[in-house]
Amino acid sequence: MGLAVRDEELAACVSCGLCLPHCPTFRVTGEEAESPRGRIAAMRLVHEGRAPASGEFASMVGHCVMCRGCEPACPSGVRFGRLIEAARQAAVAALPPWRRLALRAAYWPLSSRPALLAGATLLAGAQRARLVPRRLGLPRLPLRRPVLAEGGPTTGQPAAWLFVGCVMDAWMRPTHQASLRVMAATGEAVGVWRRGYSCCGALHVHAGLRAQGRRLASQVVRSAPRQGAVVVDSAGCGALMKSYGELLGSEEAARFASRVVDACEWLAPRLGQLPARRSSPGPVAVQDPCHLRHVQGVHHQVRQVLGAFCQVVELDDEGLCCGAGGSYWLSQPAQAARIRQAKLDAIGRSGASVVASANPGCALYLRAAGVDARHPLELADAALDLGGAA
């Protein structure tokens, strides 16, 4: 049984190698098997039935951080993200039944908000009791979560709804608070959307659990507010939600996807509606989350927003991945750490003491290494003095 892709999608890769400098796993290993074209060559073998979807193949596709930095560099327009998701789906299907069950169980808490919140609180408590191994690389997690309040005008339907998601709701609610304050400061009515769903499904799709990801995505679409923009302050979530039309194959999903915008994408054209701001605390380096830069393509809006509040400093690594990769830093800790070190070196060369990152996984992973990483809207919140931390 081949991969769930068309033959011509695999044939589009001509093995030119222009993707190699943009692949973080190839950069740190120099091995062909750790490159996009190496992985595609292996996919062809599996798709044609000349190799199994287990063993070495599963390891090759599992080592991919799924940053999709190869896509903008590819002159043939290879949709590597679609190929690697199909490859992981095949690798999961080839697992023994008990391992497939264990993988689904590992991702189950994301399907239940009460379970996720309770688990996050227990994990934070275990951290403080020094029961969590430091080798996991977790930053300090919150024991308490602030209440999220809607803002802006009190009459009429909200013009925008903040999607709270799962991991961000459990671990990074202060980022949501800052986003809501800044959005409301534009004078537009802002709502908080947290009912009817548990997770957007991005981590499941990336892990090869496509069926589970589709079910979660369907919940999101069915429970969505009927009108208004859907604002997402997590780059990875926003990237998948913008592709719901393709993932679910329905007009309803496509209409929903057309309403999804990144938080910086929503704010950039409304900067003139914000009140006066304080002066910048110092230079801020921009770390582009891969799914914001390579998939959504709205990294310019991040700079537009930050430029209104801060002195923006560019890193000299051409937007290479930080190594977080959703749950990659948990499943491939050694490889992720090598990729992150290159990012830390670039941050050190920049001279900036603060790093702006518009994705929770990136921010958490950089914070675990001692970096002061904040969401761009957190920096805007501080500059506007709306009640957030400076």
C-alpha positions as CSV (number, residue, x, y, z in Angstrom):
1,M,0.0,0.0,0.0
2,G,1.5,3.3,-1.1
3,L,1.5,6.7,0.6
4,A,-1.7,8.8,0.5
5,V,-0.3,11.1,-2.2
6,R,-0.4,11.3,-6.0
7,D,2.6,9.9,-8.0
8,E,3.2,13.3,-9.5
9,E,3.6,14.9,-6.1
10,L,6.6,12.6,-5.4
11,A,7.9,13.0,-8.9
12,A,8.0,16.8,-8.6
13,C,11.3,16.6,-6.7
14,V,14.2,16.6,-9.1
15,S,16.8,16.3,-6.4
16,C,18.5,19.6,-7.2
17,G,19.6,20.1,-3.7
18,L,18.6,23.8,-3.4
19,C,16.6,22.8,-0.3
20,L,19.7,21.5,1.6
21,P,20.9,24.8,3.2
22,H,17.3,25.5,4.4
23,C,16.9,22.1,6.2
24,P,17.9,22.3,9.9
25,T,18.4,18.5,10.3
26,F,20.7,18.4,7.2
27,R,22.6,21.5,8.5
28,V,23.4,19.8,11.8
29,T,24.2,16.3,10.5
30,G,25.3,16.7,6.9
31,E,23.6,13.4,6.1
32,E,21.6,12.9,2.9
33,A,19.0,10.8,4.8
34,E,18.3,13.9,7.0
35,S,17.5,16.1,4.0
36,P,14.2,16.7,2.2
37,R,15.4,15.0,-1.0
38,G,16.7,12.0,0.9
39,R,13.4,11.6,2.7
40,I,11.5,12.0,-0.6
41,A,13.7,9.3,-2.2
42,A,12.7,7.0,0.7
43,M,9.1,7.9,0.3
44,R,9.2,6.8,-3.4
45,L,10.5,3.4,-2.3
46,V,7.7,3.0,0.1
47,H,5.0,4.4,-2.2
48,E,6.1,1.9,-5.0
49,G,6.1,-1.0,-2.6
50,R,9.9,-1.5,-2.7
51,A,10.4,-0.8,1.0
52,P,8.4,-1.1,4.2
53,A,6.9,1.9,6.0
54,S,8.6,0.8,9.2
55,G,12.2,0.6,10.6
56,E,14.6,2.9,8.9
57,F,11.9,4.7,7.0
58,A,9.9,5.5,10.2
59,S,13.2,6.8,11.7
60,M,13.9,9.1,8.7
61,V,10.5,10.7,8.7
62,G,10.4,10.9,12.5
63,H,13.7,12.9,12.5
64,C,12.2,15.6,10.3
65,V,11.3,18.7,12.3
66,M,8.6,19.6,9.8
67,C,9.6,23.2,9.5
68,R,8.9,23.3,5.8
69,G,11.8,25.6,5.2
70,C,12.5,23.6,2.1
71,E,9.2,24.6,0.4
72,P,10.0,28.3,-0.4
73,A,13.4,27.3,-1.6
74,C,12.1,24.6,-4.0
75,P,12.0,25.7,-7.7
76,S,9.7,22.8,-8.5
77,G,7.1,23.8,-5.9
78,V,7.3,20.4,-4.0
79,R,4.7,20.4,-1.2
80,F,6.9,18.7,1.3
81,G,4.6,19.4,4.2
82,R,1.9,17.3,2.5
83,L,4.4,14.5,1.7
84,I,5.9,14.3,5.2
85,E,2.5,14.2,6.8
86,A,1.5,11.3,4.5
87,A,4.8,9.5,5.3
88,R,4.2,9.8,9.0
89,Q,0.7,8.5,8.6
90,A,2.0,5.5,6.8
91,A,4.7,5.0,9.5
92,V,2.1,5.1,12.2
93,A,-0.1,2.6,10.3
94,A,2.9,0.2,10.2
95,L,3.4,0.2,13.9
96,P,2.4,-2.8,16.0
97,P,-1.2,-2.3,17.5
98,W,0.1,-1.7,21.0
99,R,2.4,1.1,19.8
100,R,-0.3,2.8,17.8
101,L,-2.5,2.7,21.0
102,A,0.3,4.1,23.1
103,L,0.8,7.0,20.6
104,R,-2.9,7.8,20.5
105,A,-2.9,7.7,24.4
106,A,0.0,10.1,24.5
107,Y,-2.0,12.7,22.5
108,W,-5.3,12.0,24.2
109,P,-5.1,14.8,26.8
110,L,-5.2,17.4,24.0
111,S,-8.7,16.0,23.2
112,S,-10.0,16.8,26.6
113,R,-9.7,20.3,28.0
114,P,-10.4,19.4,31.6
115,A,-7.8,16.6,31.5
116,L,-5.2,18.9,29.9
117,L,-5.7,21.7,32.4
118,A,-5.6,19.2,35.3
119,G,-2.5,17.5,33.9
120,A,-0.8,20.9,33.3
121,T,-1.4,21.9,37.0
122,L,-0.1,18.6,38.3
123,L,3.0,18.9,36.1
124,A,3.6,22.4,37.4
125,G,3.3,21.2,40.9
126,A,5.7,18.3,40.2
127,Q,8.2,20.8,38.8
128,R,8.2,22.8,42.1
129,A,8.6,19.5,44.0
130,R,11.7,18.8,41.8
131,L,10.0,15.6,40.5
132,V,10.3,16.5,36.8
133,P,13.7,15.6,35.2
134,R,15.6,18.6,34.0
135,R,16.6,16.7,30.9
136,L,13.1,17.2,29.6
137,G,14.0,20.9,29.1
138,L,10.7,22.3,30.3
139,P,10.6,25.9,31.4
140,R,8.8,26.8,34.6
141,L,5.1,26.2,34.1
142,P,2.3,28.2,35.8
143,L,0.3,26.8,38.7
144,R,-2.5,29.4,38.2
145,R,-4.1,30.7,35.1
146,P,-5.6,34.2,34.8
147,V,-9.2,34.7,33.7
148,L,-9.6,35.8,30.1
149,A,-12.0,38.7,29.7
150,E,-13.5,40.1,26.5
151,G,-12.8,43.7,25.6
152,G,-13.7,46.7,23.5
153,P,-17.2,48.1,22.9
154,T,-19.9,46.4,24.9
155,T,-22.6,46.5,22.2
156,G,-22.9,44.4,19.1
157,Q,-21.2,41.2,17.9
158,P,-17.4,41.0,18.4
159,A,-15.5,41.9,15.3
160,A,-12.9,39.3,16.2
161,W,-12.7,36.1,18.3
162,L,-9.5,35.0,20.0
163,F,-9.0,31.2,19.6
164,V,-7.5,29.9,22.9
165,G,-6.5,26.4,21.8
166,C,-5.2,23.8,24.1
167,V,-1.5,24.0,25.2
168,M,-1.6,27.8,25.1
169,D,-4.7,27.8,27.3
170,A,-3.0,25.5,29.8
171,W,0.5,27.0,29.8
172,M,0.5,30.5,28.2
173,R,-2.7,32.2,29.1
174,P,-0.8,35.5,29.9
175,T,0.0,35.6,26.2
176,H,-3.8,35.4,25.5
177,Q,-4.4,38.1,28.1
178,A,-1.9,40.4,26.3
179,S,-3.4,39.7,22.9
180,L,-6.9,40.5,24.2
181,R,-5.8,43.8,25.8
182,V,-4.0,44.9,22.6
183,M,-6.8,43.9,20.3
184,A,-9.4,45.7,22.5
185,A,-7.2,48.8,22.6
186,T,-7.9,49.2,18.9
187,G,-11.5,50.0,19.8
188,E,-12.9,46.9,18.2
189,A,-15.1,44.4,20.2
190,V,-13.1,41.3,20.9
191,G,-14.6,37.9,22.0
192,V,-13.0,34.8,23.6
193,W,-13.8,31.6,21.8
194,R,-13.2,28.5,24.0
195,R,-16.4,26.4,23.8
196,G,-17.2,23.5,21.6
197,Y,-13.7,22.2,20.9
198,S,-10.6,21.0,22.7
199,C,-7.7,21.3,20.2
200,C,-7.1,22.4,16.6
201,G,-5.6,19.0,15.6
202,A,-2.2,20.4,14.4
203,L,0.0,18.2,16.7
204,H,-2.0,15.1,15.8
205,V,-1.7,15.7,12.0
206,H,2.0,16.3,12.3
207,A,2.4,13.1,14.3
208,G,0.7,11.0,11.6
209,L,-2.6,10.7,13.6
210,R,-4.6,12.3,10.7
211,A,-7.9,10.7,11.6
212,Q,-7.8,12.1,15.1
213,G,-6.6,15.5,13.7
214,R,-9.6,15.6,11.3
215,R,-12.0,14.8,14.1
216,L,-10.7,17.7,16.2
217,A,-10.7,20.1,13.3
218,S,-14.3,19.2,12.6
219,Q,-15.2,20.1,16.2
220,V,-13.5,23.5,15.7
221,V,-15.4,24.2,12.5
222,R,-18.8,23.1,13.9
223,S,-18.4,25.2,17.1
224,A,-17.0,28.4,15.4
225,P,-18.7,31.7,15.9
226,R,-20.8,32.4,12.8
227,Q,-19.2,35.7,12.0
228,G,-16.1,37.8,12.7
229,A,-12.4,37.1,12.3
230,V,-10.8,34.1,14.0
231,V,-7.6,35.4,15.5
232,V,-4.9,32.9,16.4
233,D,-1.8,33.9,18.5
234,S,-0.1,30.5,17.9
235,A,1.6,30.2,14.5
236,G,1.4,26.4,14.4
237,C,-2.3,26.3,15.1
238,G,-3.1,29.1,12.7
239,A,-1.2,27.4,9.9
240,L,-3.3,24.2,10.1
241,M,-6.5,26.1,10.6
242,K,-5.9,28.0,7.4
243,S,-5.7,24.7,5.6
244,Y,-8.9,23.2,7.0
245,G,-10.6,23.4,3.6
246,E,-8.0,20.9,2.2
247,L,-7.9,18.8,5.4
248,L,-11.6,18.3,5.7
249,G,-12.6,18.8,2.1
250,S,-15.8,20.7,2.7
251,E,-17.1,24.1,1.7
252,E,-17.9,24.9,5.4
253,A,-14.3,24.2,6.4
254,A,-13.0,26.3,3.5
255,R,-15.2,29.2,4.5
256,F,-14.0,28.9,8.1
257,A,-10.4,28.8,7.0
258,S,-10.8,32.0,5.1
259,R,-11.6,33.8,8.4
260,V,-8.5,32.7,10.2
261,V,-5.8,35.3,10.7
262,D,-2.6,35.4,12.8
263,A,-2.7,37.9,15.7
264,C,0.0,40.1,14.0
265,E,-1.7,39.8,10.7
266,W,-4.9,41.1,12.3
267,L,-3.2,43.9,14.2
268,A,-0.9,45.3,11.5
269,P,-3.5,47.3,9.6
270,R,-5.0,48.6,12.9
271,L,-1.8,50.0,14.4
272,G,-3.1,53.5,13.8
273,Q,-6.1,52.8,16.1
274,L,-3.9,52.2,19.1
275,P,-3.3,54.8,21.8
276,A,0.1,56.5,22.5
277,R,2.9,54.1,23.5
278,R,6.0,54.2,25.7
279,S,9.5,54.2,24.3
280,S,11.1,50.9,23.4
281,P,13.0,49.1,26.2
282,G,15.8,48.1,23.9
283,P,16.6,46.0,20.8
284,V,14.3,42.9,20.2
285,A,15.5,40.0,18.0
286,V,12.8,38.4,15.8
287,Q,12.6,34.6,15.8
288,D,10.3,33.5,12.9
289,P,8.2,30.5,13.8
290,C,8.5,28.2,10.8
291,H,4.8,27.8,10.3
292,L,4.4,31.6,10.3
293,R,7.2,32.3,7.9
294,H,7.2,29.3,5.5
295,V,3.5,28.3,5.6
296,Q,1.4,31.4,6.5
297,G,3.9,33.8,5.0
298,V,2.9,36.6,7.4
299,H,6.3,37.2,9.0
300,H,6.4,40.7,7.5
301,Q,3.4,41.7,9.5
302,V,5.2,40.6,12.7
303,R,8.0,43.1,11.9
304,Q,5.4,45.8,11.1
305,V,3.8,45.3,14.5
306,L,7.1,45.1,16.4
307,G,8.5,48.1,14.5
308,A,5.8,50.3,16.0
309,F,7.0,49.4,19.6
310,C,10.6,48.2,19.5
311,Q,13.9,48.5,17.8
312,V,13.8,45.3,15.6
313,V,17.0,43.3,15.2
314,E,17.2,40.6,12.5
315,L,19.0,37.3,13.2
316,D,21.6,36.2,10.7
317,D,20.4,32.6,10.3
318,E,17.9,33.3,7.5
319,G,15.0,32.1,9.5
320,L,16.2,28.6,10.4
321,C,14.1,26.5,12.8
322,C,14.7,26.7,16.5
323,G,14.2,23.0,17.0
324,A,10.9,23.0,18.9
325,G,8.8,21.6,16.0
326,G,5.6,21.1,18.0
327,S,6.4,18.0,20.0
328,Y,9.7,17.4,18.2
329,W,11.7,18.6,21.1
330,L,10.1,15.9,23.3
331,S,10.3,13.1,20.8
332,Q,13.8,13.9,19.4
333,P,15.5,15.8,22.3
334,A,19.1,15.4,21.2
335,Q,18.5,16.5,17.6
336,A,16.3,19.4,18.7
337,A,19.0,20.6,21.1
338,R,21.6,20.7,18.3
339,I,19.2,22.7,16.1
340,R,18.4,25.1,19.0
341,Q,22.0,25.7,19.7
342,A,22.4,27.2,16.2
343,K,19.5,29.5,17.0
344,L,21.0,30.4,20.4
345,D,24.3,31.3,18.7
346,A,22.4,33.6,16.3
347,I,20.6,35.3,19.2
348,G,23.9,35.8,21.0
349,R,25.4,37.4,17.9
350,S,22.4,39.8,17.6
351,G,23.2,41.5,20.9
352,A,19.5,41.6,21.8
353,S,18.3,40.6,25.3
354,V,14.7,40.0,24.3
355,V,13.4,37.7,21.5
356,A,10.0,38.0,19.9
357,S,8.4,34.7,18.8
358,A,4.8,34.3,17.7
359,N,4.5,30.6,18.5
360,P,4.1,29.0,22.0
361,G,6.3,25.9,21.3
362,C,9.2,28.1,20.1
363,A,8.8,30.5,23.0
364,L,8.7,27.7,25.6
365,Y,11.7,25.9,24.0
366,L,13.8,29.0,23.9
367,R,12.8,30.0,27.5
368,A,14.0,26.6,28.6
369,A,17.4,27.6,27.4
370,G,17.3,30.8,29.3
371,V,16.1,33.1,26.6
372,D,13.7,36.0,27.4
373,A,11.3,35.0,24.6
374,R,7.9,36.8,24.4
375,H,5.0,36.9,21.9
376,P,5.0,40.1,19.8
377,L,1.7,41.1,21.3
378,E,3.1,40.8,24.8
379,L,5.7,43.3,23.8
380,A,3.0,45.6,22.4
381,D,1.0,45.2,25.6
382,A,4.0,46.3,27.7
383,A,4.8,49.2,25.4
384,L,1.2,50.4,25.5
385,D,1.1,50.0,29.3
386,L,-2.2,48.2,29.2
387,G,-1.6,46.2,32.4
388,G,0.9,43.6,31.3
389,A,4.4,43.1,32.5
390,A,7.1,45.3,31.1
